[in-house]
């Protein structure tokens, strides 16, 4: 069985009080993460948050584009 990939658009807000991931009415996602954007901490927390939400391995989630911006395209591999 070959894996399928899903790409989602996520707007990230770092330095939030609590971490959350919610879907907006337009189909994009809003992620609030506690970590600061320094040294990739917010990106690492974002990948873990998405992996737990979609119940997949953290290694199956990657940033396709937007590593240094707030709007990111996230790729999720599924078996």
N, C-alpha and C positions, 0 to 999 in steps of 0.2 A: 504494500500500500504506500503510495507516494504522499509526502506531506503537502498540505496546502497552506498558503500564506494569506493572511489578512493584513491589510494596511489600514490604520486608523489615523486620523488627524487629532492631535492633542495640543491644547494650550496649557502651558505649565505656569503655575504661580508658586515660586519658591518662598521660603521663610514664612510658611503658614503656621497657624496654631496647631492644626491637626492635618494628617494626611487623608485625602479623599479623592475619589475618582467618580465623576458623574457624567452622564451623557446629556448633551445639549439637544434642544428640539431640532436643530439642523443636522444632527447625526455626528457632529464632532464631539470631542470629549474635553472636559475641564479637569485637570489634575492639580490638586494643591498638595505640596510636599513640605515637610518641616525643614528639610536640609537647605543650606545656602547653595547658591550656584557656583561657589568656588571649588576648583579642582575636581569638577565632575560629580560632586556629592549629590546634587539634586537629580542629575541624570541617572545615577545608580539607584537612588531611592525610587524614582519614577519607574524604572524597569521592574523592580521588585513589586511595586504597587500594581502595575499592569499584569504581571505574572500571577499574582495572587487573585486578582479580580477575575481573570479569564481561566484560572485553574490550570496553568501550564507551567513548565519549567522556566526558571529565570533565563536559562541559556537559549530558550526559544523566542525570546523577546529582544529586539534590537532596534536601534534608531536608524532609520533609513535616510532621513535628512533633517536638518535643523538642530544639529548638536549644540550650537552656541546661541540659538534663538529660543524664544518662548513658544513659537509654533513649531511643532515637530511632526514628522510622519513616522509612525511606529509600525514595525513589521512583526507580526505574531505568527510563528510557525505552528501548525497543528498536524498531528498524524492522520 
